[in-house]
Amino acid sequence: MTEKYQIGIDLGGTNIAAGIVDENFRIVGKASVPTEVNGKNGVASPEEIADRMAQAVRLAAEKAAVSMDEVGSVGIGTPGSADPFQGIVKYANNLHFFQTPLSRMMEDRLHKPVYLANDANAAAYGEAMAGASKGCANSIMITLGTGVGGGVIIDGKIVTGCSFCGGELGHMGMMYGGEPCTCGRKGCIEAYCSATALIRQTRRKMEQFPDSAMWGLCGGSLDKVDGRTAFDGMRAGDKAAAEVVEQYISYLGYALTNYVNLLQPEMLLIGGGISKEGETILAPLREIVNREAYCKDPEENTKIAAATLGNDAGIIGAASLYRLYQK
């Protein structure tokens, strides 16, 4: 591919972000438009969402002063399960997509080859191309947010499984018959390690300790508890907050050890808002994994670090999908 630029689209349930990415994986122009899944006229059709994606692309190209003649391909990171070989979103419930031929729809609008991947997979691939795991053939990235998203890169390729639903790291088991998960199972890693789970754990501890400093940090309202509350309380010297953080890190360390024992990647990256705690969370996680992982050689064990690209990971990864699926 001789064109200088590729386009990456991060398709979300709220916003569509598009970026023009150069040969050095730098975003030279970016634009965002609302997805408007549920608009004034009811649920948006796939065609309407595709129109908005094309709009975001044109706005990004305009900001970058790049013509479409200079663009080699377009990549899309989409929620749900995506078949990258057929260019079909098999199912994305928040977008109301079912067997949606999104690649063809965007090719009709942009007249460029279009490649497709799950959004978490695209973000993991972006980190592998230009972020914290650059240069690693084998890496894992998890994102701690509303849920636990993730992507697995093995031998430089995205792991999707036979039905393109593989790599769902948040839905591996943590505890049989444990906390209910949004997927319908009980005891999933997501139910213990997501930011949502941390908020739930924080609220429970606050209810047990009405004199905890965490009450003051959230204005006396459980509704204002967020993923920082327990960490801020711990830094303020609150014992109950410290217990929440210790338990949460123990859960997460247990989950990461499972990932390491299963795949032994060179690097395991943590993204999402909780990763901004930096060494406060990374240092004890490394200690847990190095102690409990099957591999006992610290020189060969998986390195644990924070993801570095933030919201740009999905755009850069999507723009790089042609490297895997070039037609």
C-alpha positions as CSV (number, residue, x, y, z in Angstrom):
1,M,0.0,0.0,0.0
2,T,1.6,3.2,-1.2
3,E,-0.8,5.8,0.1
4,K,0.5,7.9,2.9
5,Y,-2.5,7.8,5.2
6,Q,-5.0,5.4,6.7
7,I,-8.2,6.2,8.4
8,G,-9.3,4.7,11.7
9,I,-12.9,4.9,13.1
10,D,-13.8,4.2,16.7
11,L,-17.5,3.5,16.6
12,G,-19.2,3.9,19.9
13,G,-22.8,3.9,21.2
14,T,-22.6,7.6,22.0
15,N,-19.9,9.1,19.6
16,I,-18.1,8.2,16.4
17,A,-14.5,9.3,16.4
18,A,-12.5,9.2,13.1
19,G,-8.8,9.9,12.7
20,I,-6.3,10.3,9.8
21,V,-3.2,8.3,10.7
22,D,0.1,8.7,9.0
23,E,2.9,6.2,8.3
24,N,4.4,6.8,11.8
25,F,1.1,6.0,13.5
26,R,0.4,9.6,14.3
27,I,-3.1,11.0,14.2
28,V,-2.8,14.2,12.0
29,G,-6.5,15.0,12.1
30,K,-9.5,13.8,14.2
31,A,-13.2,14.5,14.3
32,S,-16.1,13.2,16.3
33,V,-19.9,13.2,15.7
34,P,-22.8,11.9,17.8
35,T,-23.9,8.3,17.0
36,E,-27.5,9.2,17.7
37,V,-28.5,5.6,18.0
38,N,-31.9,6.6,19.5
39,G,-32.9,9.8,17.8
40,K,-36.1,11.8,17.4
41,N,-37.4,9.3,14.8
42,G,-36.7,6.2,16.8
43,V,-33.8,3.7,16.5
44,A,-31.3,4.7,13.9
45,S,-30.8,2.3,11.0
46,P,-27.4,0.9,10.1
47,E,-27.5,3.1,7.0
48,E,-28.0,6.2,9.1
49,I,-25.1,5.3,11.4
50,A,-22.9,4.6,8.3
51,D,-23.8,8.1,7.0
52,R,-22.6,9.6,10.3
53,M,-19.4,7.6,10.1
54,A,-18.7,8.9,6.7
55,Q,-19.4,12.4,7.9
56,A,-16.8,11.9,10.7
57,V,-14.2,10.7,8.2
58,R,-14.7,13.7,5.9
59,L,-14.5,16.1,8.9
60,A,-11.2,14.5,10.0
61,A,-9.8,14.6,6.5
62,E,-10.7,18.3,6.3
63,K,-9.0,19.1,9.6
64,A,-5.9,17.2,8.4
65,A,-5.9,18.9,5.0
66,V,-5.7,15.4,3.5
67,S,-7.6,14.3,0.4
68,M,-9.2,10.9,0.1
69,D,-6.8,10.2,-2.8
70,E,-4.0,10.1,-0.3
71,V,-5.8,7.5,1.9
72,G,-5.1,3.8,1.4
73,S,-7.8,2.2,3.6
74,V,-10.3,2.6,6.3
75,G,-10.5,0.5,9.5
76,I,-13.4,0.3,11.9
77,G,-13.4,-0.7,15.6
78,T,-17.0,-1.6,16.4
79,P,-18.8,-2.9,19.5
80,G,-20.0,-6.5,19.5
81,S,-18.8,-9.5,17.5
82,A,-17.2,-8.7,14.1
83,D,-16.2,-11.0,11.3
84,P,-13.1,-9.3,9.8
85,F,-13.0,-11.6,6.8
86,Q,-16.6,-11.0,5.6
87,G,-16.7,-7.4,7.0
88,I,-19.9,-8.1,8.9
89,V,-20.9,-7.0,12.4
90,K,-22.5,-10.2,13.6
91,Y,-24.2,-8.6,16.6
92,A,-23.8,-5.3,18.5
93,N,-26.8,-4.9,20.8
94,N,-26.2,-1.2,21.7
95,L,-26.2,-0.3,18.0
96,H,-29.0,-2.7,17.0
97,F,-26.7,-4.3,14.5
98,F,-27.3,-7.9,13.4
99,Q,-25.4,-9.4,10.5
100,T,-24.7,-5.9,9.3
101,P,-22.4,-5.7,6.3
102,L,-20.6,-2.6,7.6
103,S,-17.5,-2.9,5.5
104,R,-19.4,-2.9,2.3
105,M,-21.7,-0.1,3.4
106,M,-18.7,2.1,4.2
107,E,-16.9,1.1,1.0
108,D,-20.0,2.3,-0.9
109,R,-19.7,5.7,0.9
110,L,-15.9,6.2,0.9
111,H,-14.7,4.2,-2.1
112,K,-11.8,2.7,-0.2
113,P,-11.2,-0.8,1.1
114,V,-12.7,-1.1,4.6
115,Y,-11.6,-3.4,7.4
116,L,-13.4,-4.4,10.6
117,A,-12.6,-5.5,14.1
118,N,-14.1,-5.5,17.6
119,D,-13.3,-2.2,19.3
120,A,-11.4,-3.7,22.2
121,N,-9.4,-5.8,19.8
122,A,-8.6,-2.7,17.7
123,A,-7.4,-0.9,20.8
124,A,-5.2,-3.8,21.8
125,Y,-3.8,-3.8,18.3
126,G,-3.2,-0.1,18.4
127,E,-1.1,-0.4,21.6
128,A,0.8,-3.3,19.9
129,M,1.5,-1.1,16.8
130,A,2.4,2.2,18.5
131,G,1.8,2.1,22.2
132,A,3.2,0.4,25.3
133,S,3.4,-3.0,23.8
134,K,5.0,-1.9,20.5
135,G,7.5,-4.5,19.3
136,C,5.8,-7.3,21.3
137,A,4.5,-10.2,19.2
138,N,2.4,-11.4,22.1
139,S,0.4,-9.0,24.3
140,I,-2.8,-8.6,26.2
141,M,-4.7,-5.4,26.9
142,I,-7.5,-5.1,29.4
143,T,-9.7,-2.0,29.9
144,L,-11.2,-1.4,33.3
145,G,-14.4,0.6,32.7
146,T,-18.1,0.0,32.9
147,G,-17.1,-3.6,32.1
148,V,-13.8,-5.4,31.5
149,G,-12.9,-5.2,27.9
150,G,-9.9,-6.7,26.3
151,G,-7.9,-7.9,23.3
152,V,-5.3,-10.6,22.8
153,I,-2.5,-10.4,20.3
154,I,-0.6,-13.6,19.5
155,D,2.1,-13.8,17.0
156,G,1.2,-10.3,15.9
157,K,-2.4,-11.2,15.1
158,I,-5.7,-10.5,16.9
159,V,-7.2,-13.6,18.6
160,T,-10.9,-13.8,17.7
161,G,-11.8,-17.5,17.9
162,C,-13.9,-19.5,15.5
163,S,-17.0,-17.4,16.0
164,F,-15.2,-14.0,16.5
165,C,-16.3,-13.9,20.1
166,G,-12.9,-14.9,21.5
167,G,-10.8,-12.8,23.7
168,E,-13.7,-11.8,26.1
169,L,-11.4,-11.4,29.0
170,G,-14.0,-10.0,31.3
171,H,-16.1,-13.1,31.0
172,M,-13.7,-15.7,32.2
173,G,-14.6,-17.1,35.6
174,M,-13.4,-15.6,38.9
175,M,-15.6,-17.3,41.4
176,Y,-18.2,-20.1,40.8
177,G,-21.7,-18.9,41.7
178,G,-20.3,-15.5,42.6
179,E,-21.5,-11.9,41.8
180,P,-24.0,-11.7,38.9
181,C,-22.5,-10.4,35.7
182,T,-24.2,-8.5,32.9
183,C,-23.6,-11.4,30.5
184,G,-26.0,-13.6,32.5
185,R,-23.4,-15.7,34.3
186,K,-22.2,-15.4,37.9
187,G,-18.7,-14.9,39.1
188,C,-17.1,-13.4,36.0
189,I,-14.0,-11.3,36.2
190,E,-16.0,-8.3,35.1
191,A,-18.2,-8.6,38.2
192,Y,-15.1,-8.2,40.4
193,C,-12.6,-6.1,38.5
194,S,-14.5,-3.5,36.4
195,A,-14.8,0.1,37.6
196,T,-18.5,-0.7,38.1
197,A,-17.5,-3.5,40.5
198,L,-15.1,-1.3,42.3
199,I,-17.9,1.3,42.8
200,R,-20.2,-1.4,44.2
201,Q,-17.4,-2.7,46.5
202,T,-16.8,0.9,47.7
203,R,-20.5,1.5,48.5
204,R,-20.8,-1.7,50.5
205,K,-17.8,-0.8,52.6
206,M,-19.2,2.8,53.2
207,E,-22.5,1.3,54.4
208,Q,-20.5,-0.9,56.8
209,F,-18.5,2.1,58.1
210,P,-20.6,5.2,58.3
211,D,-17.7,7.2,59.8
212,S,-15.4,6.5,56.8
213,A,-13.7,9.5,55.2
214,M,-15.1,8.2,51.9
215,W,-18.5,9.7,52.8
216,G,-17.0,13.2,52.8
217,L,-15.2,12.6,49.5
218,C,-18.5,11.9,47.8
219,G,-20.6,14.6,49.5
220,G,-22.4,12.1,51.7
221,S,-24.1,10.5,48.7
222,L,-23.6,6.9,47.6
223,D,-24.7,8.1,44.1
224,K,-21.5,10.2,43.8
225,V,-19.1,7.3,44.5
226,D,-16.8,6.7,41.5
227,G,-13.7,4.7,40.7
228,R,-11.4,7.2,42.5
229,T,-13.3,7.3,45.8
230,A,-11.6,4.4,47.5
231,F,-8.1,5.4,46.2
232,D,-8.6,9.0,47.4
233,G,-9.8,7.7,50.8
234,M,-6.8,5.4,51.1
235,R,-4.5,8.3,50.4
236,A,-6.3,10.3,53.1
237,G,-5.5,7.6,55.6
238,D,-8.9,6.0,55.8
239,K,-8.7,2.3,56.9
240,A,-12.0,1.2,55.2
241,A,-10.9,2.8,51.9
242,A,-7.5,1.0,52.1
243,E,-9.4,-2.3,52.6
244,V,-11.5,-1.7,49.5
245,V,-8.3,-1.0,47.4
246,E,-6.5,-4.0,48.8
247,Q,-9.4,-6.3,48.1
248,Y,-9.9,-4.9,44.6
249,I,-6.2,-5.2,43.7
250,S,-6.3,-8.8,45.0
251,Y,-9.2,-9.6,42.7
252,L,-7.5,-8.0,39.7
253,G,-4.1,-9.7,40.5
254,Y,-5.9,-13.1,40.6
255,A,-7.4,-12.4,37.2
256,L,-4.2,-11.2,35.6
257,T,-2.4,-14.3,36.9
258,N,-4.9,-16.4,35.1
259,Y,-4.3,-14.5,31.8
260,V,-0.5,-14.9,32.2
261,N,-0.7,-18.6,33.0
262,L,-3.0,-19.2,30.0
263,L,-1.0,-17.2,27.3
264,Q,2.3,-16.0,28.8
265,P,2.4,-12.8,26.8
266,E,5.4,-10.5,26.7
267,M,3.3,-7.7,28.1
268,L,0.0,-7.2,29.8
269,L,-1.4,-3.7,29.6
270,I,-4.1,-2.1,31.7
271,G,-6.2,0.7,30.3
272,G,-9.3,2.6,31.4
273,G,-9.7,5.2,34.1
274,I,-8.4,3.0,36.9
275,S,-5.1,2.6,35.1
276,K,-4.5,6.3,35.8
277,E,-3.7,5.3,39.4
278,G,-0.3,4.3,37.9
279,E,2.1,2.6,40.2
280,T,-0.4,2.7,43.1
281,I,-2.1,-0.2,41.3
282,L,0.6,-1.5,39.0
283,A,3.3,-2.2,41.7
284,P,1.1,-4.5,43.8
285,L,-0.3,-6.2,40.7
286,R,3.3,-7.0,39.6
287,E,4.0,-8.4,43.0
288,I,1.0,-10.6,43.0
289,V,1.5,-11.9,39.4
290,N,5.3,-12.5,39.9
291,R,4.5,-14.4,43.1
292,E,1.6,-16.5,41.8
293,A,2.3,-17.1,38.1
294,Y,3.5,-20.5,37.1
295,C,6.6,-19.0,35.5
296,K,9.0,-18.2,38.3
297,D,11.8,-16.6,36.4
298,P,11.3,-12.8,36.8
299,E,13.4,-12.1,33.7
300,E,11.0,-14.1,31.6
301,N,7.7,-13.3,33.2
302,T,5.1,-11.1,31.7
303,K,5.7,-7.4,32.1
304,I,2.7,-5.4,33.4
305,A,2.3,-1.7,32.5
306,A,-0.4,0.9,31.8
307,A,-1.6,1.4,28.3
308,T,-0.3,4.7,26.8
309,L,-2.5,5.7,23.9
310,G,-5.8,6.3,25.7
311,N,-8.7,6.9,23.4
312,D,-6.4,7.1,20.4
313,A,-5.6,3.4,20.7
314,G,-8.8,2.3,18.9
315,I,-8.3,4.8,16.1
316,I,-4.7,3.8,15.5
317,G,-5.5,0.1,15.8
318,A,-8.4,0.4,13.4
319,A,-6.3,2.3,10.9
320,S,-3.8,-0.5,11.0
321,L,-6.2,-3.4,10.3
322,Y,-5.2,-3.5,6.6
323,R,-1.9,-5.0,7.8
324,L,-3.9,-8.1,9.0
325,Y,-6.7,-8.3,6.5
326,Q,-5.6,-6.6,3.3
327,K,-7.7,-7.5,0.3
